[in-house]
Every structure is written in structure tokens, then in C-alpha cells.
Amino acid sequence: MSQARFATGQPGVHCVGPADRNALLAQMDRSQQAFIRIDLSRAHDKPAVMAALAAALHLPDYFGGNLDALADCLNDPDHAPAGVVLLEGLTDRPGLIRDDLLEVFEDAVAARAACQTPFWVYWMGTQT
């Protein structure tokens, strides 16, 4: 993961610090790209994170609520979100899956790059 380059730079999974958040949001407001903002601050366990992602990303009813199912949906052209996703409130509290979740998004970015469909994921946090 790299520091944020916003959607004018290299597609990928980027950590956005608090100082960059407003600049990113302003850029997304001006952009022609699809933009999905997902607030995970109230999701205090893995099932709640998966439910919030399913709702925000409009995943199908048969979504299995786990990382493998999320990966399948992110790589399925019929269900994959387009453009840019901002994950807010994603923490690494005990029982949560931040690093595993970000890895699923990294794999989706790579799969889309192979199809020449750029995809950016930003997450609020500190660089690790």
C-alpha cells in the first residue's frame, strides 16, 4: 500500500491520512468517476463489516458474507464497483479483518488492471 495519490495517480489500495481526506473528497466531487464512500465506524465485528460492505457495494442477495465471497463479487463484472471506493472507520480492533480485507481489495485492483479497468481503494488510517 502506498500513500494516497488520489484518483489521478496509480490505481491501487492507498492509505489516506486525516490531512488528505478532505482533499480526496473534494477531488471526488469534481471527478467524473464513480465514487463509493463506505463508513465502517459502526461495524464492530467481522459480520457487521461484511454487512456494511454488502449494502454499500450493492452485492447480490447470495453474497456469502465472508472474504472469499467478497473477492468473488469484486472480481465479477456484474457486481464489481466501478471507479473509487473510500473505506472510512476501518480499524484493526480485535476480531476485525482490516489487513485481510485490504488484501482482497488489492487483489481486485490487480485483476482489474489486467482487464485495463482502473480501480482505486482508499482507506482512512495510519500508514503501516
N, C-alpha and C positions, 0 to 999 in steps of 0.2 A: 504494500500500500504506500501511497505517496501523499504528500501534502496536496491540498486542493489546487487544481489548475483550472477549475471551473469547466464548463462545457465547451470552451473554445480550445481546450488542450486535449491531451491524450485520453481516450476513453479508458475507464478503469474504476477501481474502488479507491476512493480518496477520503482521508480523514480531514474534517473541517473543524478548525478551532472556533471558539466563540467570536473572535475578531473577524473571521471570514464569513460567518453565517449570513449577516445582513447583505454583504456584497454578493454572495451567491444567490440569495433570494431576489435581490434587485435584478441581477443578470437574468435569472429565470423568468421574471416578469416581462422582461424585454425580449426574450428569446422566442423563436418560432417552434422550439422543441417541446414535445410533450413532457410534462413535469408532474411527478407524483411525490407528494410530501406525506411521510408516514410518521406519526407520533407514537412512539413505543413507551413513553414515560409511564403509562399506567399498566403496562404489561409486566407483571412481576414474576412470571414464570414462563416456562417454555410453551405450554399450551396457549397462554394469553398472547405471547409474541406471534405464534403461528396464526391465531385467530385474527389478530390485528393486520398481519400481512395479507391473509386471505381476503379480508374485507377491502383493504386499501388497493390491492392489486387486482381485485375482481376475479379471484381464482375460481375455478369451477366447483360445483357442489361436491364432486367426488374427490376434491383435494384431501389428501390423507393426513394433513396436519403435522407432518414431520419434514426433516431436512431433505430426505430423498424425494419426497413428493414436491417440495418447493423447487428443487433442482429440475425435476421433470417439467414443471409448469413454466419455469423461467426459460427453459430451452425449447418449449413448444411454441411455434409461431402463432398459434391460435390464442394463447393465453399470456404470452410474454409481454411485459410492459415495454412501451417504447420510450426512447429518449433518456430521461434523467429521473433517478429516484433519490430522495433525501430521507435518510433514516435519522429521526431525532429521538432522543431519550433512550438510545441503545446503550445499555451499561453492561458491565460484567459482574453483576450481582451473583451470588451463589445460586446455582441451578439454571442460570441463563446460558445462552449459547452464542454469545457475540462472535467469538473467533470462528466458530463453525459456520455461523450464518454468513459472515463476511466471505468465507471461503466459497460458499455456494454462489454468492453474487460474483466473486472473482471468476469462477468457472463459467458463469453465464456471460460475463463480459468477453471472455476468451472465445466462447462458442459463437457469439455474435460477430466478433472480429473476423472469424473465419468465413462468415457469410457477408462480410462487409456491411454490417448493421451496427453502427456505433451505439454504445450503451455506457452511461455513466452512473455510478452509485456514490453518493456522498454520505458520510455518517458523522454525526456530531460526537466529538470526543477528543481525547488527547492522543497524540502520536505515540505508538508503542513500537 
